[in-house]
């Protein structure tokens, strides 16, 4: 297969990428968009799903880097909302915070938890190779600092390569003294020079075939780096981080799927967090393939419920709105 055609990308003369065939970019919805949310408990007079309006708006993050945030806040007069700092997927190369699948994911999470969600529009490779996205994650953590300092429950979360960015954001938060209540890592996109059994079996994977996976890493990593670089391979990354820093992380929810090509690396990461003494909830046996929550409604509903349950359990009681987020 031609991985460029599969990913629908090609190089422009100036070395940037032309990305064609991507998911549509949705506009923010300051006036709100309705979202159906399953009624809790069921029965007792509640008929079918509730409908919650979620408002969204775009705000700058770093003028120097040209990054921003798309903020999602549910209506309904909630006295206190946790804040989820979210990083979308796309192999560091594709998609934006406004891309339809990730806009819809954040809208659903904001309504279901309920929570304010700040989706980070980080810089993409190869125009901005790693560690650019990790630097943007550190900026997002500093943006969230006032919310945590005010006693609001703050979480970092990512899907696919966004999960790997969220992990770096959690480390940055620990180093900067920003209190997080939890970390949510959904199918982290990790790799290595030597094929794991799952990677070796993924040549014709229906979502993340091996040639496309290889190309994504080639475009994302620093020029000349191979997949044993710490930005890709969890083993050298974990060795550099060390158990002491891992122990400083808040509770972690790690999600995986049985047919996800990076699943062996995800298990390595979850085991390292456990070995370091961290509080880890690892649910690595989800049905299906990579990113199925973006394609299948039943997987999306399961995923949203898992995240909502984790955030609720790790959010302490209190009062007040999330500073600067609820007023769109």
KAWOLIN-V94514 format. One line per field, one symbol per residue. psi: psi as a letter, one per 20 degrees, with the letter a starting at -180 (. if undefined). A space follows every 10 residues. Layout:
# KAWOLIN-V94514
psi = ???
This chain:
# KAWOLIN-V94514
psi = qohghgilqq prhjirqooq jrqqpqqqmh iqpqpppppp hqaliooaqr ppppqqqpqq fohgikraqo pppqrjkphp pqpooqpraj kihqrrhipg hhghghgggg ghgqqppopp mrqqqihnrq kghhhhghgh ghhighgghj jqppqqqqpc hhhhghghhg ghgghikopq irpooompor aqgpprghgh jjgkqigmqg hhgggghhhh qqpiqajjqi igphghghhg gqhghhiiqr qpopqrqhkp hjhhhghggg hhgghijrop oonjkqqbap khiihphhhg gggghggggg gghjpqqaqq rppjghn.
